[in-house]
Amino acid sequence: MLVKRFGFAKITQGTIETPSIMKVGKDIKMKGNRVIILDREIKRDILYPPSVEQHTVELMPNFYLIPNISDMLRDTKEFVRYTINLRENLGYGAIFYAPGVEPHLIPALVYLGYDVFDDSREKIDAYSLIGKISQTYRPEDFSFTEFILNQTKIALENGKLRELVEGIADNKGKEILRILDLQYYPQVERFYPVWMPHLDAVSHDSLYRPDIRRYLQRLKERYSKPEYARYLLLLPCSAKKPYSLSRSHREMRMHIKSTMHEVIVTSPLGLVPRELESIYPARNYDIPVIGHWYEEEKKMIRDMLSWYLEKFKYEAIISYLPESMKFLEDVLKEYGAEMLWGRNLEDLSRQTKSLGYHVPRNKIYIENFKTLAKFQFGCCQDRMKDVKVKGRFPRVNLWIRGKRIFGYNPEKGMLTLTEESAQWLMEEKKYIVHIDDFYPEGDIFAMGILDASPEIREEDEVVVSHEGELRGWGIARMCAYDMVHEKKGKSVKIRGKIKV
């Protein structure tokens, strides 16, 4: 049963729990020219076939031994291609056993989608996070294979597997990661949750994380600036998230004397409009800050800023950025921005006050929530013309003509569905989980699901329907692929349901 997914990596429970290790002498035994794995006898030479295009060995239903991993790793690109094709053929729920791999590669291989390993290489050599080491440094009664597997599982459980893979100094592991990022983004992204508690951008590879790329893609495809946004103010990021709670942003906002549309310029997200500052990953990311911008970061930010200023028009643009970001000067000059380099708050007061533009706070809230709805669902903005915000931010609800249409989850920075907005998504044909003919009494499991909208990711707000009839709404606990292809496991945590 699938318990948790992060990209291709997964935690499962059942006859075979993953990720896990099989031990030589206990789970794996030798008998003449045969290897006995979990009581299944296998000819030894099948582990070393002459070509990459090989046959898998089904040790038990849905559990496959993938031979010749060590040889295939000589050509990383081909190895990753082979693995993805195998997954497409056998399913992303199948369990893959990678025999005889070097233990420091386990995190990268789990990220690629391998589930089970063994400790055979450690029987021959000593290993650490930097690879093979001298036997002199091999501690007694210590299994590095078990240690790294446990660390991998902890990272996976806590949504930090990507950080672990990025942090291990191994060229082969980095090759696997970068090939997946650059060539297989669509395949990996569909298994990435839309919310996690933390995201540590620990290296340049973080710029290509699927959840970072998804944010940038949705910004380009789904985002539209609020109607009140006549004047743009570009601001630097802060260590504390959301930015508006940081000391630096509180100080800046005290000196902003007109209604400005505030957009934060940052890495690895490029641009974060203020109304999106609490949604993942804007609220959740952290980066090492040393006051230096690397060329990859500069290019990404320049490209995003050029795209943004070309698409969205403003009557005036004020840039209040640190001098370390002068690499944006030519882009800002092209679009006529007033540039205030440094931290002179009096200049910020003077420039914004001269605009003399003021919009009531409640109207700003309403417009910001409309923008959030479109970013989150890709629709519904046009349906919210008469919306009213009730409550004290951030614990608010959105109402239209006496009907509550959305709640707001301040932890996730996401709108939550009600019966009214669930019906909207039904009409828009978005984020729908199609179930068999029953009315949910509790959470919905994979067995009862017939189909699901392909855009659904774990942690999304979703609608539950049977043949066009609304049956409930809640939070996705699986992505669309797993909802359709898994037979066990919780798929939707129900928050509301239609009473019969």
N, C-alpha and C positions, 0 to 999 in steps of 0.2 A: 504494500500500500504506500502510495506517495504521501509523504509527510510535509516536505518542504522542497522548494525548487529555487535555485539561483542560477539563471542562465541554463547551461546544459547540466550543471551539477545538481545532484538531488540527494535527499535523505529519504530512505524507504524503510519500512518495517515489514516483517513477515518471515518467511523461511530464510531468506537472505536479507540481512540488514546492511544498508550502505550509508556512507562509505565504510569499508571494512578491510581487514587483512586476513589472509589464510596463511597459516604457519606450516613451514616445512617440518615434517616429522609427525604432525598432528592432522592437519587437513590435507596435506600433500605428501604422498609417500612414493618411494621408488620400488619397483618390482621387476627385476630383469631389465628388459628394454621398454618397459611400460611405466608410465606415470599414473598414479592413482590419485585423482582429485575428487574429494567428497564422494568416495566409493565408486567413482566412474573411472574405468581403465582407459587410458589413451596411449596410442603409440607415440613414443618419444619424438620421432622425427616430424610429427605433425606440428610441433612447436617451432620448427625451423624450416618452413617451406622455402623454395627457391625464389619466389616472386612475391610482390606486394599484393597482387590480385589472388587472394587466398580464400580458403574456406574457413568459416567460423566453426567452432565446436559447441553444440548446445549441451551443456552439462545437465541442465534440467529445464523445464519450461520457462522460457523468457530469460534465461541466464546463459550467456555466451562467453566462452573463452576466445579471445582474439589473439591468435598466435603471432610470433615474430615481431613483437612491438619494438624490441631493441634494434633490430636491423632496419625496420621502417623509419625509425627516428633519424637515420642518417640523412633522409630527405624529408625535412619537416613539412614543407608545403604539400608534398604528396601524401604524407602521413595524415595531415589534418583533412585533406580532401577525401581520403579513403574513409576516415572516421565519420565525417559528415554524411557521406553517401551510405555508409553502413547504418547510420542512425535513421536516415530517410527510409531505408528498406526495412529495417527491423523494428523501428519505433523508438521514440525518445523515452519511453517507459521501460524498455528492455535494460537488463543489467549486464554490463560489460566488465569482464575480468581481463586485466592487463598483466600477464605473468612476467616475472623477471625484470622489472624496470628498476632503475636507480631510485632509491627512496626520496631523494631531494626533489625529484620530478613529480611526486605524487600530487601536490597542490595544483600544478599546471594541468596534469592529466585529469584530475577531478573536474577542473574548470572546463576541460574539453569534453567531458561526459563519461569518463571511465569511473567505475564504481568500486571494484574489488581489486586488491593487489596481494602480493605475497612478500615474504621476507627473505627470499632466496639470494638476492644480491648481497645482503648483509651477512650471509653465511660465508661469503668469499672475501669481501672488502669492508672497510670501515667508511662511514659516510657522515656528512654534516650538511648544514644548509648551504655550504659552498661546494658540495659535491664530494668526490672521493678524497679521503685523507689518509695519512699514515696510520698503520695499525698501532703505532706507539700511543696514539691518542684515543684508542678505543677503550672506553670504560667497561669494567666487568659488569655483567648482569644489567646491561642497558641496551634496549632495542631502539635505535634511531628510527627504524621503520614505524614502530608503534607510536613513538613520540610525534613524528611528523603527521601520521594519520590522525592522531588525536587533535593536534593543532588545526589540521585541515577541517575536521568535523566541527570543532569549536568555532572556527571562522565562518563556516557555512551556516551554522545555527544562528550566528549573530550578524549575518549579512556582511561579513568582512572577508570573504574568500578572495574577492578581486584584490583587495589591499595586500593580502598574504602573497598572492602570486606576483604582484608587482614588486613586492619587497624582497623576494629571493634572488640572490645574485647568481643567475644561471642563464647562459645564452640560449640553451635549447628551450627552456621554459618561456623566455621572453619571445622567442620566435613563434611558439605556439600561440601566445597571447596576441601578438601583433598580427599574425595571419588571420586569426579569428576577427579581430577588430577591423581590419582593412578589407577582408574579402567575404566575411560571413556575418556582417552586421544584422541583416534582416532575420537570419535564422536564430541568432543568439538573443536579439532584442525581445522577441516575442515571449521569452521565458524570464525576462527581467521584471521584477515588481515595479509598480509605479510609486511606491513609497517604502522607505526603510528609515530607521531611526538616525543613522549616520552615514556619511560618505566622506572618507578621507582621500583627497586627491594627493597621493604621496609621491607621484612621479609624473614625467611627461606623458607616460602611457595613459594617465587618467584623462587626458584630453579626448581620448578615443573610446572611453567607456560607453557601452550601449545606452545607459541611462542618461549620460551627458549628451550624447548625440541625439537621443530621442527628444530631450528638452529643446535643443537647438532646432531640430526639425519641426516640432510642434510650434515653436515660436514663429517660424517662417510660414507654416501652413494654417495655423489656427488663430494666431494672435491678431487682434485689431485694437488700436488705442482707444481709450475712452472718449466719449463725445466732448467732454469738457476740456480735453487736452489741446489748448491753443499754444502753450509755451512749454518748451522742453528744457529740463534741467538735468544735466549729466553729473552724477556724483560717484565718488569712489566707494568701494565696498568696505566692510568692517569685519573684524574677527568675530564679533558676537552676531548671532542670527536669532530671529530676523533682524535685518539691519536697523530697523526703526527703534529697536530696543537698545542699541549700542549708544555709548556716551557720545561718540563723534557725530552720529546722525541726529541725536537729540539736540546737540549744540547747533548743527547746521540748520535744522528745521526751525529753531528759534530765530534764525536770521533770514529765513525765506519769507519775504513780505508780500508776495502775490501767490495766487494759485498756480503752481507749476506742475507739469507732469514729470515726475521724478523717475529717472532710469539709472540704475546702478551699473557701472562698467567694471567687469571683474573677470577673473580666470578661475575655473575653466568654463564658465557659463556664458562668457561674452557680455551679454546684456540681461539685466533683470529689471523689468518694469516694476515700480513699487507695488502695484496691485497683485503681482505674482511672487512677492518676496517670501511668502509663507508656504508656498507649494514646493513639493520635492522636485529637484534637489536643492533649490535656492535656500531653503531654511536649514538644510541638513549638511551642507558640505563644509569642509575645512581644508585649507591648503597651507603649506609652509611659506611664510612670508619673510622675505629678506630685502625687499625694496628693489629687486632686480627682475626685469621681465625677459624671458627667453624668447628667441625668435619665433618659435611655434606659437607661443601665447600671443605675441604681438600680431602675427598674421591672422590668427583666429579672431582677435578682438577688432582689428582693422576691417576684416571682411564683414563681420557682423554689424559694425557701426555703419559702414558704407551701405550695406543692404537696408538697414533700418532707416537711415536718413533719406535714402532714395525712395523708399516705399511710403513713409509717413511724413506728411508735410506739417510744419509748424510756422507760426507767424514770427517767432524768434527762438533762438537756441542759446542757452548759456551753459558753458562747460566749466564746472568747478572741480577740476581734477588735479592730482599732485604732479609735480614737475617730472617725476619718473615716467609719466604717461605722455610726454611730449611727442612720442612716436605717432600720436594721433593728430598732431597739429595740422598737417596738410589736409587730412580728411575733414576736420572741423572747419578749416578755412574755406574749403570748397563749398560747404553748405552755409557759409555766413555766420558761423557761431561766434559769440562773444566768449573769449577764452580767459579764465581767471586761474592762472597756475599758482599752486601753493595752497595755503590755509588761511587766507585773509578773509575772515568772516564779515568784516565791515564792507568789503567790496561786494560780497554776496548779498548783503542787505541792500546796498545802494542799487545794484543792478536789477534785483528782483522787484524792489519797491517802485522803480521807474515804470514798470509795466502796468501797475494799477488794475490788476485783474483778480477778481475774487469770486469764488464759487462756494455756496453753502456746503458745509461738511457732509450733510446727509445726502446731497446730490452726488458728491464724490464717492461716497460709499456705494450708492446704487449703481453708478456707472462702473465702478471697479468690480462689483459682483457680476455685472453683465459680461465684462471682459473675462473674468475667471470662468464663468459658465462656458463660454465659447472655447477657452483654452482647454478646459477639462473634458468637455464632451464633444467639441467640434460642432456645436449647435446651440439652440435655445436662446441666444442673445436677443433675437427679434421678438420672442414671446414675452419678454420681460419689460415691456414699455411702461406699465403701470405698477411696477413693483414697489413695495415699501419695506424698509428695514426696521425690524422691531427688536428691542433688546439693547444691551450695552456691549459694544465691541470688546472682545472678540466673540462673546456668546450671544449670537444674534440669529434671527430667523428671517426669511424673506417671504412676504405675503403679497398676494394679488386678489383684490376684491373679496377679502375675508377668508381666502384659502391659503394655507401655508404651502409654499411651493418648494422651498429648499431650507434645510438647516445648514449650519456651518461648523465644521470640525476644525477648531483652532490648532490642534496638534498636527494635523496633516495639511492644513491650509486648503482643504477641499470642501466643496459643497456636498451635502448629503441629500439623498433623494427622499421625496414624500410620494404619496399616491398620485398627486397632481403632476409632478415632474417626471415620475416613472411613466405616466401615460404619454407625456411629451416625447420621451425617448422611444416609446413604442411606435409613435407616429413617425419619428425620424428614422426608425429602423437602426438604432445604434445601441450598443452595450446591452444586448438582449441575450438571456440564457433561455433556450427553448427546452421545456421539460415535458415529460410524459403527462398523461391526464390524471393529475392529482393536485390537491390544494395543500401547500406546505403547512405542516404543523410545527416544524422546527427547521433546522438547517438542512440544506440540500446536498446530497452526496452524488458522486459522479455517475453512479448506476442509473439515476433517474433523469439524466440529461440526454437529450437527443441531438442538440446542436447549440452553437454559441457564436455570437458575432466575433469576427476575427480580430477586432481591435481590442478585445478584452484582455487585460493584464491582471495579475495578482494585485489585490488591494484596490482595484477599481470599484466605483459604485455601479451596480448593475441592476437590470430589470429581469424579473422572472415571468415567463409567458408560456401559455399553451395554446397553439393555433390562433395566435393573435389576441388572446384574452389575457389580461393582466392578472397574475396570480400572486406577485409579491415583489420585493426589492431588498437589496442588501449589499454586502461587500464580497467581491470575488476572492476566494481563497486559492484559486488556480487560474492560470491563463486559459484562453479559449481552447488551445490545442489539448491541454491536459483534461479539460472538462469533457471534451469529445472522446478522447482516446483512452483515458484511464477508466477503470471499472470500480475502483475503490478510492476512498478519501473524500474529505469535505471539500465541496466546490463553492458553495455560497453560504455565507453567514447571513441569515435572514434578519432584517431589521423591522420590516413591515410586511403584512400579508393581507390579502383580500379575505374577509370572513364570509363563510358560506352560510 
